[in-house]
Amino acid sequence: MKKYRFTYLLLLSVIIGSILGLIFEEDIVVIKPFGDLFLNMMFTIVVPLVFFTISSSVASMLDLKRLGKIFKYMFLVFIGTCLTASIVMLIGVLVINPVSSNSLIEISGGAGESTSFLESLVNALTVSDFNNLLSRSHMLALIIFSVFFGIGCSSLGREASPLTNILNIGSKVMMKLVKYIMYYAPIGLCAYFAALVGEFGTTLIASYVKSFLLYCGVGLFYYLVFYSIYAYIAGGKKGVKVFWENIIGPTLTALATQSSLATLPTSLEATKDMGVSKDIREVVLPIGSTMNMHGSVMSAILKIAFVFSLFNIPFSGFDIPLAILISILSGVVMSGIPGGGLIGEMLIVSLYGLPAGAFAVISTIGIIIDAPATAINVCGNPVSAMLVSRFVDKDKFLAKIN
């Protein structure tokens, strides 16, 4: 309770704000500027936060080549399974709209002028001038620039160590600033949701309940079916058996702690009993705890579909592959970066040109589905380790579990 009290405080602030909105209705909109203040502070810091955190993380990666084959298969498994998770949730939200029809909020503008897929891709990935990187409207281009800037520092080795140290310090400073801003978050979210519920009533709350149930339903399906498929690919029927004999402990620990890192010791012990060799499990699981988040991938798809439906924007065309790309970035890249969840949510708002208030809306989804998302995140790592073992150790792994 002590460790996660701030998460509970944020959830409580949303509940209190919703209650105030129900009591005072449209009169409560007068306090909306207190919510706008929080959003403005968060959007102000996002550009330097993205640059320093991503570039410093990449610049510090000096030893990945030593692990060669394990790393190659590990990242292939991470990307492949996260892609599968995104498609499963995408199908779920396309079949079942996460937002009640009477919750729709009309906004001006919309999708803008129609452009071809390639033009949209170029516009999303690049900018025509460096100063455009300083706008949150070009977040994906900023992320790509930050990655290559970090690679440039890493390739120079010790020669670039002073600059790498500056990037690391800058990252720590940005995270401190985020921490200070988050002290205001309970007030900001309370004010924003009081105004939102006051204006749109109980239908918005019903949409959150519907989204939670949708996530739990699709998540349970993915957990039972696809983890069984992955285990079967890794070790046949025996692989499925050893996986389910040992995964319940990590699942319950994840639900209780709501932390992938807190569940790591339990996951390591379970993966050992699954027959995964020491070097593979001690590489895949720690890295997977921050870079293989199937639950976060599914969460990103749900957030995008939710906010599109809420603001009555068609979710089609280039929006769908872009949603998959953002979800994989959220589950494989950003989750390994301090504040990655925050960056992912702001990336959704910026890339799609959504109203600033959409950030508070999708952040709340992240809070209410945290427990099941963590369980899915955690359980994806042992089965991923089994897949890596199948590719790296091949018949030796099969011999261990038979």
C-alpha positions in Angstrom: 0.0 0.0 0.0 2.8 2.4 0.9 4.7 1.8 -2.4 1.6 2.4 -4.6 -0.1 5.1 -2.5 0.5 7.8 -5.1 -1.3 5.6 -7.8 -4.2 5.2 -5.4 -4.2 8.9 -4.7 -4.5 9.7 -8.4 -7.3 7.2 -8.7 -9.0 8.8 -5.6 -8.6 12.3 -7.1 -10.4 11.1 -10.3 -13.2 9.6 -8.2 -13.6 12.8 -6.1 -13.6 14.9 -9.3 -16.2 12.7 -10.8 -18.4 13.0 -7.7 -18.0 16.8 -7.7 -19.0 16.8 -11.3 -22.1 14.7 -10.6 -23.1 17.0 -7.7 -22.5 20.4 -9.2 -23.0 19.5 -12.8 -22.1 22.3 -15.3 -21.4 24.8 -12.6 -18.2 22.9 -11.7 -16.7 23.8 -15.1 -15.4 27.0 -13.4 -12.5 25.0 -11.9 -11.3 23.5 -15.2 -8.4 25.9 -15.5 -6.8 24.1 -12.5 -6.8 21.0 -14.7 -5.6 22.9 -17.7 -2.6 24.1 -15.7 -1.5 20.5 -15.0 -1.9 19.6 -18.7 0.1 22.7 -19.8 3.0 21.8 -17.5 3.1 18.3 -18.7 3.1 19.3 -22.4 5.7 21.9 -21.8 8.2 19.4 -20.4 7.5 16.6 -22.9 10.0 17.6 -25.7 13.1 17.9 -23.5 12.0 14.8 -21.5 11.8 12.7 -24.6 15.1 13.9 -26.0 17.2 13.4 -22.8 15.6 10.1 -21.7 15.8 8.3 -25.0 19.2 9.7 -26.2 20.8 9.0 -22.8 19.5 5.5 -22.7 20.7 4.6 -26.2 24.1 6.3 -25.7 24.7 4.2 -22.6 24.1 0.9 -24.5 27.7 -0.2 -25.0 27.7 -3.9 -24.3 24.8 -5.3 -26.3 27.0 -7.0 -29.0 28.6 -9.3 -26.4 25.4 -11.2 -25.9 25.0 -11.7 -29.7 22.7 -14.6 -30.5 20.6 -14.3 -27.3 19.9 -10.6 -27.9 19.0 -11.2 -31.6 16.4 -13.8 -30.8 15.2 -12.0 -27.7 14.3 -8.8 -29.6 12.7 -10.8 -32.5 10.5 -12.5 -29.9 9.7 -9.3 -28.1 8.7 -7.5 -31.3 6.8 -10.5 -32.7 4.8 -11.2 -29.5 4.1 -7.5 -28.9 2.8 -7.2 -32.5 0.5 -10.1 -31.9 -0.8 -8.5 -28.7 -1.5 -5.3 -30.5 -3.5 -7.0 -33.2 -5.5 -9.1 -30.7 -6.6 -5.9 -28.8 -7.1 -4.1 -32.1 -9.6 -6.7 -33.2 -11.3 -6.4 -29.7 -11.8 -2.7 -30.0 -13.0 -2.9 -33.6 -15.6 -5.5 -32.6 -16.7 -3.8 -29.3 -16.6 0.0 -29.1 -15.1 0.9 -25.7 -17.2 4.0 -25.5 -20.9 4.3 -24.9 -22.6 6.0 -27.9 -24.1 8.7 -25.7 -20.6 9.6 -24.3 -19.4 11.2 -27.6 -17.8 14.6 -27.4 -17.8 16.6 -30.6 -14.6 18.5 -31.4 -13.9 20.9 -34.2 -11.4 20.1 -36.9 -11.0 16.4 -37.3 -8.6 14.3 -39.3 -7.5 17.2 -41.5 -6.8 17.0 -45.2 -6.6 13.5 -46.8 -3.0 12.4 -47.7 -1.6 9.2 -49.1 -0.1 6.6 -46.9 3.5 7.4 -47.9 3.0 11.1 -47.4 1.5 10.5 -43.9 4.4 8.2 -43.1 7.0 10.7 -44.1 5.2 13.5 -42.2 5.0 11.3 -39.1 8.6 10.2 -39.2 10.5 13.3 -40.3 10.4 17.1 -40.2 11.6 19.6 -42.8 13.5 21.8 -40.3 15.3 21.1 -37.0 13.3 23.7 -35.1 10.1 21.6 -35.8 11.5 18.9 -33.5 10.9 21.3 -30.6 7.1 21.0 -31.1 5.1 18.2 -29.5 3.3 17.9 -32.8 6.3 16.0 -34.2 6.9 13.5 -31.4 7.7 10.5 -33.5 10.3 12.4 -35.5 11.8 13.6 -32.2 12.0 10.0 -30.9 13.8 8.9 -34.1 16.3 11.8 -33.9 16.9 11.1 -30.2 17.6 7.4 -30.9 20.1 8.2 -33.7 21.7 10.9 -31.5 22.2 8.3 -28.8 23.7 5.8 -31.4 26.1 8.5 -32.5 27.3 9.0 -28.9 27.5 5.3 -28.3 29.6 4.7 -31.5 32.2 7.2 -30.3 32.7 5.3 -27.0 34.9 7.1 -24.4 35.4 10.0 -26.7 31.7 11.0 -26.3 31.6 10.1 -22.6 31.4 13.8 -21.5 28.3 14.3 -23.7 26.8 11.0 -22.6 27.2 12.1 -19.0 25.4 15.4 -19.8 22.6 13.5 -21.4 22.3 11.2 -18.3 22.2 14.3 -16.0 19.7 15.9 -18.3 17.5 12.8 -18.1 17.7 12.8 -14.3 16.8 16.5 -14.2 13.8 16.0 -16.5 12.5 13.2 -14.4 12.9 15.3 -11.3 10.8 18.0 -12.9 8.2 15.4 -13.8 8.2 14.3 -10.2 7.6 17.9 -9.0 4.8 18.4 -11.6 3.2 15.1 -10.5 2.8 16.5 -7.0 0.1 18.7 -8.5 -1.4 15.9 -10.5 -4.1 14.9 -7.9 -5.4 18.5 -7.9 -5.2 18.8 -11.7 -6.9 15.5 -12.5 -9.6 16.1 -9.9 -10.4 19.5 -11.4 -10.3 18.3 -14.9 -12.6 15.3 -14.3 -15.0 17.4 -12.2 -15.4 19.6 -15.2 -15.6 16.7 -17.7 -18.2 14.7 -15.7 -20.0 18.0 -14.9 -20.4 18.7 -18.6 -21.0 15.2 -19.9 -22.6 13.4 -16.9 -22.4 9.7 -15.9 -22.1 8.3 -19.4 -18.4 9.0 -19.3 -18.0 6.9 -16.2 -20.0 4.1 -17.9 -17.5 4.2 -20.8 -14.6 3.7 -18.3 -16.3 0.7 -16.8 -17.0 -0.7 -20.3 -13.3 -0.2 -21.3 -12.1 -1.9 -18.1 -14.3 -5.0 -18.8 -13.2 -5.0 -22.4 -9.6 -5.0 -21.5 -10.0 -7.7 -18.9 -11.9 -9.9 -21.4 -9.5 -9.5 -24.2 -6.5 -9.7 -21.8 -7.8 -13.0 -20.3 -8.3 -14.4 -23.8 -4.7 -13.4 -24.8 -3.3 -14.8 -21.5 -5.0 -18.2 -21.9 -4.8 -18.8 -25.6 -1.7 -17.0 -26.9 0.6 -17.8 -24.0 -0.4 -21.5 -24.6 0.4 -21.1 -28.3 3.8 -19.5 -27.5 4.6 -22.3 -25.0 3.5 -24.9 -27.6 5.9 -23.4 -30.2 8.7 -23.4 -27.7 8.2 -27.0 -26.4 5.2 -28.7 -27.8 2.6 -30.2 -25.4 5.2 -30.6 -22.7 6.1 -26.9 -23.1 2.5 -25.9 -22.5 2.3 -28.2 -19.4 5.5 -26.8 -17.7 4.4 -23.2 -18.5 1.0 -23.5 -16.8 2.4 -25.5 -13.9 4.7 -22.6 -13.0 3.1 -19.4 -14.2 0.3 -19.0 -11.6 2.8 -17.8 -8.9 4.1 -14.9 -11.0 0.5 -14.0 -12.1 -0.8 -13.7 -8.6 2.3 -11.8 -7.5 1.9 -9.3 -10.3 -1.8 -8.8 -9.5 -0.9 -8.1 -5.9 2.1 -5.9 -6.4 1.2 -4.3 -9.7 4.9 -4.2 -10.5 6.9 -6.1 -13.1 10.1 -5.5 -11.3 8.7 -6.6 -7.9 7.6 -9.9 -9.5 11.0 -10.5 -11.1 12.4 -12.9 -8.4 9.2 -15.0 -8.6 9.4 -15.0 -12.4 13.1 -16.1 -12.4 12.3 -19.0 -10.2 9.3 -20.1 -12.3 11.3 -19.8 -15.5 14.1 -21.9 -14.0 11.5 -24.6 -13.4 10.3 -24.3 -17.0 13.8 -25.6 -18.1 15.2 -22.2 -19.4 19.0 -22.1 -19.0 20.5 -19.7 -16.5 22.2 -17.3 -19.0 19.0 -16.9 -21.1 16.6 -16.4 -18.2 18.9 -13.9 -16.4 19.1 -11.9 -19.6 15.6 -12.1 -21.0 13.6 -11.6 -17.8 15.3 -8.5 -16.4 15.3 -6.8 -19.8 11.8 -8.1 -20.5 10.6 -6.5 -17.2 11.1 -3.1 -18.9 11.0 -3.9 -22.6 8.5 -6.7 -23.3 5.2 -5.3 -22.1 2.3 -7.2 -23.8 -0.2 -5.6 -21.4 1.1 -2.1 -22.1 0.8 -2.8 -25.9 -2.8 -3.8 -25.5 -3.4 -0.8 -23.2 -2.0 1.6 -25.8 -4.4 0.2 -28.5 -7.4 0.6 -26.0 -6.4 4.2 -25.1 -6.2 5.1 -28.8 -9.5 3.5 -29.7 -11.2 5.0 -26.6 -10.1 8.5 -27.3 -11.0 8.3 -31.0 -14.5 7.0 -30.1 -14.9 9.6 -27.3 -14.2 12.5 -29.6 -16.2 10.9 -32.4 -13.2 10.6 -34.8 -13.2 7.8 -37.4 -10.6 5.2 -36.5 -9.5 3.9 -40.0 -6.9 4.2 -42.7 -3.4 5.2 -41.6 -4.7 5.6 -38.0 -4.7 1.8 -37.6 -1.1 1.0 -38.6 0.0 4.1 -36.7 -1.8 2.8 -33.6 0.1 -0.5 -33.9 3.4 1.3 -34.3 2.7 3.4 -31.2 1.6 0.4 -29.2 4.8 -1.5 -30.0 6.9 1.6 -29.1 5.0 1.7 -25.8 5.6 -2.0 -25.1 9.2 -2.5 -26.4 10.9 0.9 -26.5 9.3 3.4 -24.2 8.5 1.0 -21.3 12.3 0.7 -20.8 12.7 4.5 -20.4 11.9 6.4 -17.2 8.5 7.9 -17.7 7.9 5.8 -20.8 4.1 5.4 -20.1 3.8 9.1 -19.8 5.7 9.6 -23.1 3.5 7.0 -24.8 0.3 8.8 -23.7 1.5 12.2 -24.8 2.7 10.6 -28.1 -0.9 9.4 -28.8 -2.3 12.9 -28.2 0.4 14.6 -30.3 0.6 12.3 -33.3 -3.2 12.3 -33.8 -3.6 16.0 -33.1 -6.1 15.4 -30.3 -7.2 18.0 -27.8 -4.9 18.5 -24.8 -7.6 17.2 -22.5 -7.3 13.8 -24.1 -4.1 13.2 -22.1 -6.0 13.2 -18.8 -8.7 10.9 -20.4 -6.3 8.2 -21.5 -4.1 8.5 -18.4 -7.1 7.5 -16.3 -7.5 4.3 -18.4 -3.9 3.4 -17.6 -4.7 3.8 -13.9 -7.8 1.6 -13.9 -6.3 -1.3 -15.9 -3.0 -1.3 -14.1 -3.4 -4.6 -12.3 -4.5 -6.8 -15.2 -2.0 -5.1 -17.6 0.9 -5.8 -15.1 -0.1 -9.5 -14.9 0.0 -9.8 -18.7 3.3 -7.9 -18.8 4.8 -10.2 -16.3 3.6 -13.5 -17.8 4.9 -12.6 -21.2 8.5 -12.8 -20.1 8.8 -16.4 -19.0 7.1 -17.6 -22.2 9.3 -15.3 -24.2 12.3 -16.9 -22.5 11.0 -20.3 -23.5 10.8 -19.1 -27.1 14.3 -17.7 -27.0 15.6 -21.0 -25.5 13.9 -22.9 -28.3 15.7 -20.8 -30.9 19.1 -20.6 -29.1 19.4 -24.0 -27.4 17.1 -25.9 -29.8 17.1 -29.6 -29.0 18.9 -29.1 -25.7 15.9 -27.1 -24.4 13.5 -29.8 -25.6 15.5 -32.4 -23.8 15.3 -30.4 -20.5 11.5 -30.3 -20.4 10.9 -33.9 -21.6 
